[in-house]
Amino acid sequence: MIKSVHFTITGRVQGVFFRMATKLQADQQNVKGWVRNLHDGKVEGVAIAEQANLTSFTEWLYRGPEFAQVSKVDVIEIEFEDFNGFEIR
């Protein structure tokens, strides 16, 4: 079953290649959606995938790339949106 979630990541997540690493992870996990920086220092995005892939992807968000320091992850299920791939906004 395909699910769609919105996520917000808090911590040291800007300036550490978080968006690029998230895109690479999404591409590896067959996740569609997008990711972007917010003005308050957080990163947010939408991810759509089969449940197993989405679970692996969201578990990765709690770690992030090597130089990130993730302090909080908020993930909520949202109404399904379809995307052609995963993009950095």
Residue pairs with C-beta under 8 A, 6 or more apart in sequence:
1 50
1 51
2 48
2 49
2 50
2 51
2 80
3 48
3 49
3 50
3 51
3 54
3 77
3 80
4 33
4 46
4 47
4 48
4 77
4 78
4 79
4 80
4 81
5 46
5 47
5 48
5 54
5 58
5 75
5 76
5 77
5 78
6 44
6 45
6 46
6 75
6 76
6 78
7 44
7 45
7 46
7 47
7 58
7 61
7 73
7 74
7 75
8 38
8 42
8 43
8 44
8 73
8 74
9 18
9 42
9 43
9 44
9 61
9 64
9 70
9 72
9 73
10 41
10 42
10 70
10 71
10 72
10 73
10 74
11 64
11 68
11 69
11 70
11 71
11 72
12 67
12 68
12 69
13 41
13 42
13 43
13 64
13 68
13 69
13 70
14 37
14 41
14 43
16 64
16 65
16 66
16 67
16 68
17 65
17 67
18 35
18 43
18 64
18 65
18 68
19 35
19 36
19 37
19 43
19 88
20 65
20 88
21 64
21 65
21 68
22 35
22 43
22 45
22 61
22 64
22 88
23 35
23 86
23 87
23 88
25 31
25 57
25 60
26 32
26 33
26 35
26 47
26 57
26 86
27 85
27 86
29 49
29 53
29 54
29 56
29 57
29 60
30 49
30 50
30 53
31 47
31 48
31 49
31 53
31 54
31 57
31 86
32 47
32 48
32 49
32 82
32 83
32 84
32 85
32 86
33 45
33 46
33 47
33 48
33 81
33 83
33 86
33 87
34 45
34 46
34 83
34 86
34 87
34 88
34 89
35 43
35 44
35 45
35 86
35 87
35 88
35 89
36 43
36 44
36 45
36 88
36 89
37 43
38 44
46 78
46 81
46 83
47 54
47 57
47 58
47 86
48 54
48 80
48 81
48 82
48 83
49 57
58 73
58 75
61 70
61 73
61 75
62 70
62 73
63 70
64 70
